[in-house]
Amino acid sequence: MLCANRGLYATEGLVMDLRQLTPNLAVSPQITIEDVPLLASSGFKTLINNRPDEEAGAIDHQAMARAASEAGMEYHYLPFTQGQITSDLIQGFAAALEGEKPAIAYCRSGNRSTVLWALSQSGKQSEAELLSTAAAAGYDLTGIVPLMRSLSGSNG
């Protein structure tokens, strides 16, 4: 794919910290509007923004939506404020993953995007697989294990 489990992706003088979770999903810390066409030309088809506009350093989601549209990418704005996980947010993330592939999701550090991915996959993949995949990408999700177990039980 486009990047290793954990590492920097550099091209044309731009460097992004992309972390591959699955063959069809990478996560990243905050990207810029200038990064969007590069991501599209690198093969990404869907952009998922998990960073609330109210956070310091966040780029307005409407500007990111325009950049994604201009680059020919699907765009999903699913702002995730730490500690405020909702079923709508998890379902929205899962639905975004059903769109054009591959997808890139971002937030301030990539952690919240990884949390949403893991929660959207609870019951579809084992807890051990989800934790291992996240850890390989540099994210510790042990704090959400009880929620993962709850979702896994309700998903079958």
DSSP file with accessible surface (Angstrom, degrees, kcal/mol):
  #  RESIDUE AA STRUCTURE BP1 BP2  ACC     N-H-->O    O-->H-N    N-H-->O    O-->H-N    TCO  KAPPA ALPHA  PHI   PSI    X-CA   Y-CA   Z-CA
    1    1 A M              0   0  122      0, 0.0    23,-0.1     0, 0.0     3,-0.1   0.000 360.0 360.0 360.0-156.0    0.0    0.0    0.0
    2    2 A L        +     0   0   43      1,-0.1     2,-0.3     2,-0.0    16,-0.1   0.696 360.0  14.3 -86.1 -21.6    1.1    3.6    0.4
    3    3 A C  S    S-     0   0   22      6,-0.1    -1,-0.1     2,-0.0     6,-0.1  -0.986  76.0-104.6-151.9 159.7    2.7    3.5    3.8
    4    4 A A        -     0   0   67     -2,-0.3    16,-1.5     4,-0.2     3,-0.3  -0.186  53.2 -86.4 -74.5 175.5    4.1    1.1    6.3
    5    5 A N  S    S+     0   0   81      1,-0.3     2,-0.4    14,-0.2    -1,-0.1   0.886 117.9   6.1 -49.8 -40.8    2.3    0.2    9.6
    6    6 A R  S    S+     0   0  144     13,-0.2     2,-0.3     2,-0.1    -1,-0.3  -0.943  99.0  85.2-149.3 120.4    4.0    3.2   11.1
    7    7 A G  E     -A   18   0A  25     11,-0.9    11,-0.8    -2,-0.4     2,-0.3  -0.965  66.8 -66.7 169.1 178.0    6.1    5.8    9.3
    8    8 A L  E     -A   17   0A 125     -2,-0.3     2,-0.5     9,-0.2     9,-0.2  -0.685  30.7-153.7 -94.3 143.2    6.5    8.9    7.3
    9    9 A Y  E     -A   16   0A  50      7,-3.2     7,-2.4    -2,-0.3     2,-0.4  -0.974  19.8-176.2-115.0 119.6    5.3    9.2    3.8
   10   10 A A  E     +A   15   0A  68     -2,-0.5     2,-0.3     5,-0.2     5,-0.2  -0.963  14.7 146.3-124.3 136.3    7.3   11.8    1.9
   11   11 A T  E >   +A   14   0A  43      3,-1.9     3,-2.8    -2,-0.4    -2,-0.0  -0.947  68.1   5.4-160.5 146.5    6.8   13.1   -1.7
   12   12 A E  T 3  S-     0   0  161     -2,-0.3     3,-0.1     1,-0.3    26,-0.0   0.830 129.4 -56.8  47.3  38.1    7.3   16.4   -3.4
   13   13 A G  T 3  S+     0   0   79      1,-0.2     2,-0.4     0, 0.0    -1,-0.3   0.456 112.3 117.0  79.9  -2.8    8.8   17.9   -0.2
   14   14 A L  E <   -A   11   0A  57     -3,-2.8    -3,-1.9    21,-0.0     2,-0.5  -0.813  46.5-162.0-100.0 141.6    5.8   17.1    1.9
   15   15 A V  E     +A   10   0A  89     -2,-0.4     2,-0.4    -5,-0.2    -5,-0.2  -0.986   9.8 178.4-125.0 127.7    6.0   14.8    4.9
   16   16 A M  E     -A    9   0A   7     -7,-2.4    -7,-3.2    -2,-0.5     2,-1.2  -0.977  30.2-131.2-126.7 144.6    2.9   13.1    6.5
   17   17 A D  E     +A    8   0A  39     -2,-0.4     2,-0.4    -9,-0.2    -9,-0.2  -0.735  37.8 175.7 -94.4  85.6    2.8   10.7    9.3
   18   18 A L  E     -A    7   0A   0     -2,-1.2   -11,-0.9   -11,-0.8     2,-0.5  -0.809  13.4-165.2 -96.1 135.9    0.5    8.0    7.8
   19   19 A R  E     -B   27   0B  30      8,-2.8     8,-2.5    -2,-0.4     2,-0.5  -0.970  14.9-138.4-126.2 116.3   -0.1    4.8    9.8
   20   20 A Q  E     +B   26   0B  13    -16,-1.5     6,-0.3    -2,-0.5    -2,-0.0  -0.596  27.8 168.1 -78.0 120.6   -1.7    1.9    8.0
   21   21 A L  E    S-     0   0B  12      4,-2.6     5,-0.2    -2,-0.5    -1,-0.2   0.795  73.0  -4.1 -95.5 -41.0   -4.4    0.1   10.0
   22   22 A T  E >  S-B   25   0B  36      3,-2.0     3,-1.4   -17,-0.0    -1,-0.4  -0.896  83.1 -93.5-140.2 171.2   -5.7   -2.0    7.2
   23   23 A P  T 3  S+     0   0  100      0, 0.0     3,-0.1     0, 0.0    -3,-0.0   0.789 128.8  38.6 -59.6 -22.7   -5.1   -2.3    3.5
   24   24 A N  T 3  S+     0   0   73      1,-0.1    79,-2.7    78,-0.1     2,-0.3   0.288 113.2  57.9-112.4   9.7   -7.9    0.2    3.0
   25   25 A L  E <   +Bc  22 103B   2     -3,-1.4    -4,-2.6    77,-0.2    -3,-2.0  -0.949  48.4 172.3-147.4 126.2   -7.4    2.5    5.9
   26   26 A A  E     -Bc  20 104B   0     77,-2.0    79,-2.3    -2,-0.3     2,-0.3  -0.898  17.3-151.3-119.3 153.5   -4.6    4.8    7.1
   27   27 A V  E     +Bc  19 105B   0     -8,-2.5    -8,-2.8    -2,-0.3    79,-0.2  -0.875  16.1 178.1-121.4 160.6   -4.8    7.3   10.0
   28   28 A S  E     - c   0 106B   3     77,-1.7    79,-1.4    -2,-0.3    82,-0.3  -0.996  31.8-105.5-155.9 152.9   -2.8   10.4   10.4
   29   29 A P  S    S-     0   0   31      0, 0.0    79,-0.2     0, 0.0    80,-0.2  -0.224  80.5 -39.4 -66.0 175.8   -2.3   13.4   12.6
   30   30 A Q        -     0   0   47     78,-0.9     2,-0.2    77,-0.3    78,-0.1   0.000  65.7-159.3 -40.2 130.2   -3.7   16.7   11.3
   31   31 A I        -     0   0    1     -3,-0.1     2,-0.2    28,-0.1    28,-0.2  -0.673  11.1-123.7-105.6 170.2   -3.2   17.2    7.6
   32   32 A T    >>  -     0   0   50     -2,-0.2     3,-0.9     1,-0.1     4,-0.8  -0.680  25.3-108.4-108.2 167.4   -3.3   20.5    5.7
   33   33 A I  T >4 S+     0   0   63      1,-0.3     3,-0.9    -2,-0.2    -1,-0.1   0.892 121.5  57.8 -60.0 -36.5   -5.4   21.6    2.7
   34   34 A E  T 3> S+     0   0  131      1,-0.2     4,-0.7     2,-0.2    -1,-0.3   0.758  99.6  59.0 -66.8 -23.8   -2.3   21.3    0.6
   35   35 A D  H <> S+     0   0   14     -3,-0.9     4,-2.7     1,-0.2    -1,-0.2   0.763  88.3  76.0 -74.2 -25.8   -1.9   17.6    1.6
   36   36 A V  H <X S+     0   0    0     -3,-0.9     4,-2.5    -4,-0.8     5,-0.2   0.930  95.0  44.6 -60.4 -49.7   -5.4   16.7    0.2
   37   37 A P  H  > S+     0   0   73      0, 0.0     4,-2.9     0, 0.0    -1,-0.2   0.893 113.5  53.0 -63.3 -32.8   -4.4   16.7   -3.5
   38   38 A L  H  X S+     0   0   11     -4,-0.7     4,-1.5     2,-0.2    -2,-0.2   0.926 109.1  48.4 -64.5 -43.9   -1.3   14.8   -2.7
   39   39 A L  H  <>S+     0   0    0     -4,-2.7     5,-2.2     2,-0.2     4,-0.2   0.927 112.7  48.8 -61.7 -42.7   -3.3   12.1   -0.8
   40   40 A A  H ><5S+     0   0   23     -4,-2.5     3,-1.8     1,-0.2    -2,-0.2   0.933 110.9  49.1 -63.6 -44.6   -5.7   11.9   -3.8
   41   41 A S  H 3<5S+     0   0   88     -4,-2.9    -1,-0.2     1,-0.3    -2,-0.2   0.751 105.8  59.5 -69.7 -17.6   -2.8   11.5   -6.3
   42   42 A S  T 3<5S-     0   0   18     -4,-1.5    -1,-0.3    -5,-0.2    -2,-0.2   0.463 129.6 -94.5 -85.8  -4.6   -1.3    8.8   -4.0
   43   43 A G  T < 5S+     0   0   27     -3,-1.8    -3,-0.2     1,-0.3     2,-0.2   0.331  76.2 141.3 113.2  -7.0   -4.5    6.8   -4.4
   44   44 A F      < -     0   0    3     -5,-2.2    -1,-0.3    -6,-0.2    59,-0.2  -0.500  22.7-179.4 -70.6 138.1   -6.7    7.7   -1.4
   45   45 A K        +     0   0   95     57,-3.2    29,-2.7     1,-0.2     2,-0.4   0.621  62.4  46.0-110.5 -22.4  -10.3    8.0   -2.4
   46   46 A T  E     -ed  74 103B   0     56,-1.4    58,-2.4    27,-0.2     2,-0.5  -0.989  59.8-160.5-131.5 136.3  -12.0    8.9    0.9
   47   47 A L  E     -ed  75 104B   0     27,-2.6    29,-2.3    -2,-0.4     2,-0.5  -0.973   6.9-167.1-116.6 124.2  -11.0   11.5    3.5
   48   48 A I  E     -ed  76 105B   0     56,-2.8    58,-2.4    -2,-0.5     2,-0.7  -0.963   4.6-160.1-115.6 118.1  -12.5   11.2    7.1
   49   49 A N  E     +ed  77 106B   1     27,-3.1    29,-2.8    -2,-0.5    58,-0.2  -0.873  19.1 167.8-101.7 112.4  -12.1   14.2    9.3
   50   50 A N        +     0   0    0     56,-3.1    30,-2.0    -2,-0.7    57,-0.2   0.224  46.4 105.3-104.6  12.1  -12.4   13.4   13.0
   51   51 A R        -     0   0   16     55,-0.3    30,-0.1    28,-0.2    10,-0.1  -0.829  69.7-130.6-100.4 117.1  -11.1   16.7   14.3
   52   52 A P    >   -     0   0    2      0, 0.0     3,-1.5     0, 0.0     6,-0.1  -0.356  15.2-128.4 -62.3 141.0  -13.7   19.2   15.7
   53   53 A D  T 3  S+     0   0   41      1,-0.3     5,-0.2     4,-0.1     4,-0.1   0.786 104.4  67.1 -58.4 -28.8  -13.4   22.7   14.3
   54   54 A E  T 3  S+     0   0  155      3,-0.1    -1,-0.3     2,-0.1     2,-0.2   0.659  78.7 100.3 -71.2 -16.7  -13.3   24.1   17.8
   55   55 A E  S X  S-     0   0   49     -3,-1.5     3,-2.0     1,-0.1     2,-0.1  -0.475  86.2-103.3 -73.0 141.5   -9.9   22.5   18.6
   56   56 A A  T 3  S+     0   0   93      1,-0.3    -1,-0.1    -2,-0.2     3,-0.1  -0.369 108.0  20.2 -59.7 133.6   -6.8   24.7   18.4
   57   57 A G  T 3  S+     0   0   62      1,-0.3    -1,-0.3    -4,-0.1     2,-0.1   0.351  91.3 134.6  88.2  -6.9   -4.9   24.0   15.2
   58   58 A A    <   -     0   0   24     -3,-2.0     2,-0.5    -5,-0.2    -1,-0.3  -0.473  53.3-130.7 -75.1 147.1   -7.9   22.4   13.5
   59   59 A I        -     0   0   42    -28,-0.2     5,-0.1    -2,-0.1    -8,-0.1  -0.857  38.8 -92.4 -97.9 132.9   -8.6   23.4    9.9
   60   60 A D     >  -     0   0   69     -2,-0.5     4,-1.9     1,-0.2     3,-0.4  -0.117  30.3-136.0 -46.4 128.9  -12.2   24.3    9.2
   61   61 A H  H  > S+     0   0   45      1,-0.2     4,-2.5     2,-0.2    -1,-0.2   0.810 102.3  57.8 -64.4 -28.7  -14.1   21.3    8.0
   62   62 A Q  H  > S+     0   0  113      2,-0.2     4,-2.2     1,-0.2    -1,-0.2   0.904 106.2  49.0 -68.7 -36.7  -15.8   23.2    5.2
   63   63 A A  H  > S+     0   0   17     -3,-0.4     4,-2.3     2,-0.2    -2,-0.2   0.904 112.5  48.4 -66.4 -38.8  -12.4   24.1    3.7
   64   64 A M  H  X S+     0   0    0     -4,-1.9     4,-2.7     2,-0.2    -2,-0.2   0.895 108.8  53.7 -68.2 -37.1  -11.3   20.5    4.0
   65   65 A A  H  X S+     0   0   32     -4,-2.5     4,-2.6     2,-0.2    -2,-0.2   0.917 109.6  48.0 -62.5 -42.5  -14.6   19.4    2.3
   66   66 A R  H  X S+     0   0  141     -4,-2.2     4,-2.8     2,-0.2    -2,-0.2   0.926 111.7  49.6 -62.7 -44.6  -13.9   21.8   -0.6
   67   67 A A  H  X S+     0   0    8     -4,-2.3     4,-1.6     1,-0.2    -2,-0.2   0.912 112.1  48.1 -62.2 -42.1  -10.3   20.5   -0.9
   68   68 A A  H  <>S+     0   0    0     -4,-2.7     5,-3.2     2,-0.2     4,-0.4   0.928 112.3  48.9 -64.1 -44.7  -11.5   16.9   -0.9
   69   69 A S  H ><5S+     0   0   88     -4,-2.6     3,-1.5     1,-0.2    -2,-0.2   0.931 110.5  50.3 -60.5 -45.5  -14.2   17.6   -3.5
   70   70 A E  H 3<5S+     0   0  163     -4,-2.8    -1,-0.2     1,-0.3    -2,-0.2   0.806 111.2  49.9 -62.9 -28.9  -11.7   19.4   -5.8
   71   71 A A  T 3<5S-     0   0   31     -4,-1.6    -1,-0.3    -5,-0.2    -2,-0.2   0.444 119.3-111.5 -89.2  -1.4   -9.3   16.5   -5.4
   72   72 A G  T < 5S+     0   0   67     -3,-1.5     2,-0.3    -4,-0.4    -3,-0.2   0.729  71.7 136.8  79.6  24.1  -12.1   14.0   -6.4
   73   73 A M      < -     0   0   13     -5,-3.2    -1,-0.3    -6,-0.2   -27,-0.2  -0.764  58.2-117.0-104.9 148.7  -12.3   12.4   -2.9
   74   74 A E  E     -e   46   0B  68    -29,-2.7   -27,-2.6    -2,-0.3     2,-0.4  -0.512  35.8-152.9 -69.0 151.1  -15.3   11.5   -0.8
   75   75 A Y  E     -e   47   0B  46    -29,-0.2     2,-0.4    -2,-0.2   -27,-0.2  -0.996  17.0-176.8-136.2 135.3  -15.4   13.5    2.4
   76   76 A H  E     -e   48   0B  54    -29,-2.3   -27,-3.1    -2,-0.4     2,-0.7  -0.994  11.6-157.9-131.5 124.8  -16.9   12.7    5.8
   77   77 A Y  E     +e   49   0B  58     -2,-0.4   -27,-0.2   -29,-0.2   -29,-0.1  -0.908  24.5 159.3-103.5 108.2  -16.8   15.1    8.8
   78   78 A L        -     0   0   29    -29,-2.8     2,-0.2    -2,-0.7    -2,-0.0  -0.707  25.4-158.2-128.2  75.5  -17.2   13.1   12.0
   79   79 A P        -     0   0   53      0, 0.0     2,-0.6     0, 0.0   -28,-0.2  -0.393   6.7-165.9 -65.0 127.9  -15.9   15.3   14.7
   80   80 A F        -     0   0    1    -30,-2.0     2,-0.5    -2,-0.2     5,-0.1  -0.942   6.1-162.6-121.7 107.0  -14.9   13.3   17.8
   81   81 A T    >   -     0   0   56     -2,-0.6     3,-2.3     3,-0.3   -30,-0.0  -0.794  41.4 -97.4 -86.8 127.4  -14.3   15.2   21.0
   82   82 A Q  T 3  S+     0   0  114     -2,-0.5    -1,-0.1     1,-0.3    30,-0.0  -0.146 109.1  16.4 -47.7 132.8  -12.3   13.0   23.4
   83   83 A G  T 3  S+     0   0   70      1,-0.1    -1,-0.3    -3,-0.0     2,-0.1   0.467 103.2  96.5  83.0   1.5  -14.6   11.2   25.9
   84   84 A Q    <   +     0   0  129     -3,-2.3     2,-0.4     2,-0.0    -3,-0.3  -0.458  46.9 160.1-123.2  61.4  -17.7   11.8   23.8
   85   85 A I        -     0   0   51     -2,-0.1     2,-0.3    -5,-0.1    -5,-0.0  -0.671  14.2-176.3 -84.1 132.0  -18.2    8.7   21.8
   86   86 A T     >  -     0   0   72     -2,-0.4     4,-2.1     1,-0.1     5,-0.2  -0.887  38.4-119.3-123.6 159.5  -21.7    8.1   20.5
   87   87 A S  H  > S+     0   0   75     -2,-0.3     4,-3.0     1,-0.2     5,-0.2   0.877 116.2  57.2 -64.8 -33.5  -23.2    5.2   18.5
   88   88 A D  H  > S+     0   0  118      2,-0.2     4,-2.5     1,-0.2    -1,-0.2   0.897 106.5  49.1 -62.9 -38.7  -23.9    7.7   15.7
   89   89 A L  H  > S+     0   0   14      2,-0.2     4,-2.2     1,-0.2    -2,-0.2   0.932 113.3  45.6 -66.6 -44.4  -20.2    8.6   15.5
   90   90 A I  H  X S+     0   0   18     -4,-2.1     4,-2.5     2,-0.2    -2,-0.2   0.937 115.6  46.4 -64.6 -45.3  -19.2    4.9   15.4
   91   91 A Q  H  X S+     0   0  120     -4,-3.0     4,-2.5     1,-0.2    -1,-0.2   0.880 110.9  53.3 -65.4 -37.4  -21.8    4.0   12.8
   92   92 A G  H  X S+     0   0   19     -4,-2.5     4,-2.3    -5,-0.2    -1,-0.2   0.901 109.4  48.4 -63.6 -40.2  -20.8    7.1   10.8
   93   93 A F  H  X S+     0   0    0     -4,-2.2     4,-2.0     2,-0.2    -2,-0.2   0.938 111.4  49.8 -65.6 -44.7  -17.2    6.0   10.8
   94   94 A A  H  X S+     0   0   19     -4,-2.5     4,-0.7     1,-0.2    -2,-0.2   0.913 111.3  49.4 -59.9 -42.0  -18.2    2.4    9.7
   95   95 A A  H >< S+     0   0   62     -4,-2.5     3,-1.0     1,-0.2     4,-0.3   0.899 107.5  54.2 -64.8 -39.4  -20.4    3.8    6.9
   96   96 A A  H >< S+     0   0    1     -4,-2.3     3,-1.5     1,-0.3    -1,-0.2   0.875 103.6  56.6 -62.3 -35.3  -17.5    6.0    5.7
   97   97 A L  H 3< S+     0   0   25     -4,-2.0    -1,-0.3     1,-0.3    -2,-0.2   0.699  98.1  62.5 -69.4 -18.4  -15.3    2.9    5.5
   98   98 A E  T << S+     0   0  139     -3,-1.0    -1,-0.3    -4,-0.7    -2,-0.2   0.565  93.9  82.9 -81.3  -8.5  -17.8    1.4    3.2
   99   99 A G  S <  S-     0   0   20     -3,-1.5   -53,-0.1    -4,-0.3     4,-0.1   0.203  99.6 -30.9 -77.1-158.3  -17.2    4.2    0.6
  100  100 A E  S    S-     0   0  111    -55,-0.2    -1,-0.2     1,-0.1   -55,-0.2  -0.282  84.3 -95.0 -58.9 140.9  -14.5    4.5   -1.9
  101  101 A K  S    S+     0   0   87    -56,-0.1     2,-0.1    -3,-0.1   -76,-0.1  -0.869  89.9  37.4-118.9 150.6  -11.2    2.8   -0.9
  102  102 A P  S    S-     0   0   19      0, 0.0   -57,-3.2     0, 0.0   -56,-1.4   0.559  73.0-167.0 -82.1 165.1   -8.7    3.4    0.4
  103  103 A A  E     -cd  25  46B   2    -79,-2.7   -77,-2.0   -58,-0.2     2,-0.4  -0.825  14.5-154.2-116.6 154.4   -9.5    5.9    3.0
  104  104 A I  E     -cd  26  47B   0    -58,-2.4   -56,-2.8    -2,-0.3     2,-0.4  -0.998  12.8-169.2-125.1 128.6   -7.4    8.2    5.2
  105  105 A A  E     -cd  27  48B   0    -79,-2.3   -77,-1.7    -2,-0.4     2,-0.3  -0.946   9.5-177.6-116.6 142.7   -8.8    9.4    8.6
  106  106 A Y  E     +cd  28  49B   1    -58,-2.4   -56,-3.1    -2,-0.4   -55,-0.3  -0.965  17.9 153.4-141.3 158.0   -7.2   12.1   10.7
  107  107 A C        -     0   0    0    -79,-1.4   -77,-0.3    -2,-0.3   -56,-0.2  -0.672  69.2 -58.1-150.7-153.4   -7.5   14.0   13.9
  108  108 A R  S    S-     0   0  145    -79,-0.2   -78,-0.9    -2,-0.2   -57,-0.0   0.934 131.3  -1.9 -66.7 -44.9   -4.9   15.8   16.1
  109  109 A S  S    S-     0   0   37    -80,-0.2    -1,-0.1   -81,-0.1   -82,-0.1   0.525  97.9-106.3-122.1 -11.9   -2.7   12.7   16.6
  110  110 A G  S  > S+     0   0    0    -82,-0.3     4,-1.9   -92,-0.0     5,-0.1   0.175  94.2 106.3  98.8 -14.3   -4.5    9.9   14.8
  111  111 A N  H  > S+     0   0   41      2,-0.2     4,-2.7     1,-0.2     5,-0.2   0.935  76.8  47.6 -65.9 -47.7   -5.5    8.3   18.1
  112  112 A R  H  > S+     0   0   10      1,-0.2     4,-2.5     2,-0.2    -1,-0.2   0.892 111.4  51.9 -63.9 -36.2   -9.2    9.2   17.9
  113  113 A S  H  > S+     0   0    0      2,-0.2     4,-2.2     1,-0.2    -1,-0.2   0.909 110.8  48.5 -64.0 -38.7   -9.5    8.0   14.3
  114  114 A T  H  X S+     0   0    0     -4,-1.9     4,-2.7     2,-0.2    -2,-0.2   0.900 109.3  52.7 -67.2 -40.7   -7.9    4.7   15.5
  115  115 A V  H  X S+     0   0    4     -4,-2.7     4,-2.8     2,-0.2     5,-0.2   0.943 110.2  47.7 -58.9 -47.6  -10.4    4.5   18.4
  116  116 A L  H  X S+     0   0    0     -4,-2.5     4,-2.4     1,-0.2    -2,-0.2   0.902 111.3  51.0 -63.5 -39.2  -13.3    5.0   16.0
  117  117 A W  H  X S+     0   0    3     -4,-2.2     4,-1.2     2,-0.2    -1,-0.2   0.958 111.9  46.6 -59.9 -50.6  -11.9    2.4   13.6
  118  118 A A  H  X S+     0   0    0     -4,-2.7     4,-0.7     1,-0.2     3,-0.5   0.913 113.8  47.8 -60.5 -43.6  -11.5   -0.2   16.5
  119  119 A L  H >< S+     0   0    1     -4,-2.8     3,-0.7     1,-0.2    -1,-0.2   0.886 109.8  52.7 -66.6 -35.9  -15.0    0.5   17.8
  120  120 A S  H 3< S+     0   0    5     -4,-2.4    -1,-0.2    -5,-0.2    -2,-0.2   0.731 113.0  45.9 -70.3 -19.8  -16.5    0.2   14.3
  121  121 A Q  H >X S+     0   0   31     -4,-1.2     3,-2.5    -3,-0.5     4,-1.8   0.453  80.3 123.9-100.6  -4.3  -14.8   -3.2   14.0
  122  122 A S  B << S+f  125   0C   3     -3,-0.7     4,-0.1    -4,-0.7    27,-0.1  -0.388  81.8  19.5 -59.9 129.7  -15.7   -4.6   17.4
  123  123 A G  T 34 S+     0   0   35      2,-0.9    -1,-0.3    -2,-0.1     3,-0.1   0.181 119.2  67.6  91.2 -15.9  -17.5   -7.8   16.9
  124  124 A K  T <4 S+     0   0  129     -3,-2.5     2,-0.3     1,-0.3    -2,-0.2   0.698 109.9  25.4-101.5 -31.5  -16.1   -8.1   13.4
  125  125 A Q  B  < S-f  122   0C  54     -4,-1.8    -2,-0.9    -7,-0.2    -1,-0.3  -0.927  95.8 -94.4-127.5 158.3  -12.5   -8.7   14.5
  126  126 A S     >  -     0   0   55     -2,-0.3     4,-2.4     1,-0.1     5,-0.2  -0.312  29.3-118.8 -71.8 154.5  -11.2  -10.0   17.7
  127  127 A E  H  > S+     0   0   62      1,-0.2     4,-2.7     2,-0.2     5,-0.3   0.911 116.4  53.5 -55.6 -43.6  -10.2   -7.7   20.6
  128  128 A A  H  > S+     0   0   72      1,-0.2     4,-2.5     2,-0.2    -1,-0.2   0.901 108.6  49.0 -61.5 -42.4   -6.6   -9.0   20.3
  129  129 A E  H  > S+     0   0  101      2,-0.2     4,-2.6     1,-0.2     5,-0.2   0.919 112.5  47.6 -63.0 -44.3   -6.4   -8.2   16.6
  130  130 A L  H  X S+     0   0    1     -4,-2.4     4,-2.3     2,-0.2    -2,-0.2   0.933 114.6  45.2 -63.8 -46.4   -7.8   -4.7   17.1
  131  131 A L  H  X S+     0   0   38     -4,-2.7     4,-2.6     1,-0.2    10,-0.2   0.904 114.5  49.2 -64.7 -40.7   -5.4   -4.0   20.0
  132  132 A S  H  X S+     0   0   78     -4,-2.5     4,-2.5    -5,-0.3    -2,-0.2   0.919 111.2  48.7 -65.7 -44.0   -2.4   -5.5   18.1
  133  133 A T  H  X S+     0   0   34     -4,-2.6     4,-1.2     2,-0.2    -2,-0.2   0.932 113.8  46.6 -62.1 -45.8   -3.1   -3.5   14.9
  134  134 A A  H  <>S+     0   0    0     -4,-2.3     5,-2.9    -5,-0.2     3,-0.4   0.922 112.2  50.5 -62.9 -43.3   -3.5   -0.3   16.8
  135  135 A A  H ><5S+     0   0   61     -4,-2.6     3,-1.6     1,-0.2    -2,-0.2   0.898 105.7  55.6 -63.4 -39.8   -0.3   -0.9   18.8
  136  136 A A  H 3<5S+     0   0   44     -4,-2.5    -1,-0.2     1,-0.3    -2,-0.2   0.816 108.7  48.9 -62.6 -28.0    1.7   -1.7   15.7
  137  137 A A  T 3<5S-     0   0    0     -4,-1.2    -1,-0.3    -3,-0.4    -2,-0.2   0.451 128.3-100.3 -89.6  -2.1    0.6    1.8   14.4
  138  138 A G  T < 5S+     0   0   31     -3,-1.6     2,-0.5    -4,-0.3    -3,-0.2   0.634  82.8 122.1  97.4  16.1    1.7    3.4   17.7
  139  139 A Y      < -     0   0   14     -5,-2.9     2,-0.7    -6,-0.1    -1,-0.3  -0.945  49.7-149.3-119.7 131.0   -1.7    3.7   19.5
  140  140 A D        +     0   0  116     -2,-0.5     3,-0.3     1,-0.1    -8,-0.1  -0.854  20.2 170.9 -98.3 110.7   -2.6    2.2   22.9
  141  141 A L    >   +     0   0    5     -2,-0.7     3,-2.0   -10,-0.2     4,-0.3   0.209  41.9 113.5-105.7  15.7   -6.3    1.4   23.0
  142  142 A T  G >   +     0   0   84      1,-0.3     3,-1.3     2,-0.2    -1,-0.2   0.817  69.9  66.2 -59.0 -27.5   -6.4   -0.6   26.2
  143  143 A G  G 3  S+     0   0   70     -3,-0.3    -1,-0.3     1,-0.3     4,-0.2   0.702 101.8  47.0 -67.4 -19.1   -8.5    2.2   27.8
  144  144 A I  G <> S+     0   0   28     -3,-2.0     4,-2.7     1,-0.1     3,-0.3   0.344  77.9 107.0-104.9   8.2  -11.4    1.4   25.4
  145  145 A V  H <> S+     0   0   15     -3,-1.3     4,-2.9    -4,-0.3     5,-0.2   0.909  77.4  53.5 -54.8 -45.0  -11.4   -2.3   25.9
  146  146 A P  H  > S+     0   0   92      0, 0.0     4,-2.2     0, 0.0    -1,-0.2   0.923 111.8  45.4 -58.5 -39.3  -14.6   -2.3   28.1
  147  147 A L  H  > S+     0   0   60     -3,-0.3     4,-2.7     2,-0.2     5,-0.2   0.911 111.5  52.5 -69.4 -39.4  -16.4   -0.4   25.4
  148  148 A M  H  X S+     0   0    3     -4,-2.7     4,-2.7     1,-0.2    -1,-0.2   0.925 110.4  48.5 -59.0 -43.5  -15.1   -2.7   22.7
  149  149 A R  H  X S+     0   0  148     -4,-2.9     4,-2.4     2,-0.2    -1,-0.2   0.899 110.7  50.9 -65.4 -39.8  -16.3   -5.7   24.7
  150  150 A S  H  X S+     0   0   77     -4,-2.2     4,-1.8    -5,-0.2    -2,-0.2   0.930 113.9  43.8 -62.7 -44.9  -19.7   -4.1   25.1
  151  151 A L  H  X S+     0   0   33     -4,-2.7     4,-1.6     2,-0.2    -2,-0.2   0.888 111.4  54.2 -68.0 -38.0  -20.0   -3.4   21.4
  152  152 A S  H  < S+     0   0   49     -4,-2.7     4,-0.5    -5,-0.2    -1,-0.2   0.915 108.5  49.5 -63.3 -41.1  -18.7   -6.9   20.5
  153  153 A G  H >< S+     0   0   61     -4,-2.4     3,-0.6     1,-0.2    -1,-0.2   0.886 113.1  46.0 -64.9 -37.5  -21.4   -8.4   22.7
  154  154 A S  H 3< S+     0   0   86     -4,-1.8    -1,-0.2     1,-0.2    -2,-0.2   0.721 109.7  55.9 -79.4 -20.2  -24.2   -6.4   21.1
  155  155 A N  T 3<        0   0   94     -4,-1.6    -1,-0.2    -5,-0.1    -2,-0.2   0.437 360.0 360.0 -91.9  -1.9  -22.9   -7.1   17.6
  156  156 A G    <         0   0   97     -3,-0.6    -3,-0.2    -4,-0.5    -2,-0.1   0.510 360.0 360.0 111.6 360.0  -23.0  -10.8   17.9
